[in-house]
């Protein structure tokens, strides 16, 4: 019996000890939040309401954020958003500019990103600073957008032609979002790793598998493992991810080794190769940027490849999600046929010019308005601008709220954006175009709201003004963030979105939808379902060499 008792005690201890530890660590996080700030999603005052709220967040989507906005945010008051990783203080809209302008030594974006992405465990090296170096995007990709546009358009053409086909007579059903994801991945990788790797299906599949595994592992890791236990469990969780990553980067390691060898042979500080001779892609930009650093580990092929994969993750999934959401918004708009006709007329005029005149993409103002409206109403994330107070002694907001060191703050995105315009909960794809050109004055028609409800009302009359473009960020449009930590790749992302959607409306007839399909939800994240089926038919037009996928 003594052995039985001992075994039972060990079993109970092995269960109780971790549970008690997790609960204790949760209360450590709860204690960092000022007591005077109200919490959302509290279900009564008995039985540990804040602890239960923290444990509940992963399964309720955006409900807690919506509750916080209705009760507090829209009245310019802060509230606490529970979470297993940490409870966040969602500051009111009046504090958004303050968040964006605070230096890293006061409230830190990098500390939060390291935690959320598992930088110390799941990404490449050699240092966290290297991971956070986005010079190849901020400098090189932005400068080279015009030069790479023809390549991106060529890849979009080849991918959509393969995915949607060339049948001009019969309508066919396609898994449209799946094809949009595939096209975005190929278009991004045309710029990131170039030909032929961007069409190497084994590389694309392996890269996508790592990106998906990285996202899932990161979500579970940050939601279920407290900060204090991450050094223990991080290396264990990283091992399978490293194996999956190796399966992807082995396809491009020979290319990286050859480029690094050539760079060293030419002389790192002396650019002996002309711009015309060098590859013009992200891989080359990363290698040249890292070559200027003092740490030789920066040029290790594994680190260069890891950087490419991480940047590919950021670019592909945000671009494909927005492209899919915009496409479904367009097709489920009550007057979708008229909208598609207008977008097609604009794209038909602009798209043929782009190879010789990349700057002409700026003339796709109606498409730009459509993309911005989707990002305004249906962003991938409901809140963002997450920061951690790192200043010793804490910091005080402009409203007089004291935030102690160690607490986390953020801002709501989707709900303020819904209320940032007249009739802001309605989806009006040409809303921003009409800012500059005046309303089209259509007869009263149905307008689809953000939640899919349909109302009958007249498009409001507004005075013409300069159009607000999608890449323009502000306190009222946070889908790309704000300040120095705003998305550095938004210029390339919007250009790619215009090319993808422009190609679709010019080359295919798309059957409108009776209603907007439901999106998949992962916590607060909303993404178009890959199972969404659309009816498409190739338009009668001469096929180019690129359209044949050659």
Secondary structure as UniProt FT lines:
FT   HELIX           2..31
FT   TURN            35..36
FT   HELIX           49..56
FT   HELIX           57..59
FT   TURN            61..62
FT   HELIX           63..71
FT   HELIX           73..75
FT   STRAND          79..81
FT   STRAND          88..91
FT   HELIX           93..95
FT   HELIX           96..101
FT   TURN            104..106
FT   STRAND          107..108
FT   HELIX           109..117
FT   HELIX           119..122
FT   HELIX           128..131
FT   HELIX           136..141
FT   HELIX           142..164
FT   STRAND          172..175
FT   HELIX           176..192
FT   TURN            195..196
FT   HELIX           197..199
FT   HELIX           201..224
FT   HELIX           227..229
FT   HELIX           230..249
FT   TURN            250..252
FT   HELIX           253..266
FT   TURN            268..269
FT   TURN            275..277
FT   HELIX           282..291
FT   HELIX           296..299
FT   HELIX           301..332
FT   TURN            334..335
FT   HELIX           336..350
FT   HELIX           351..353
FT   TURN            354..356
FT   HELIX           358..363
FT   HELIX           365..377
FT   STRAND          383..389
FT   TURN            392..393
FT   STRAND          395..396
FT   TURN            398..399
FT   STRAND          402..403
FT   TURN            405..406
FT   STRAND          408..412
FT   HELIX           414..418
FT   TURN            422..425
FT   TURN            429..430
FT   HELIX           431..437
FT   STRAND          445..449
FT   TURN            450..451
FT   STRAND          454..457
FT   TURN            470..471
FT   TURN            475..476
FT   TURN            479..480
FT   HELIX           483..485
FT   TURN            488..489
FT   HELIX           490..507
FT   STRAND          508..510
FT   STRAND          520..522
FT   TURN            523..524
FT   STRAND          525..527
FT   TURN            530..531
FT   STRAND          533..538
FT   HELIX           546..548
//
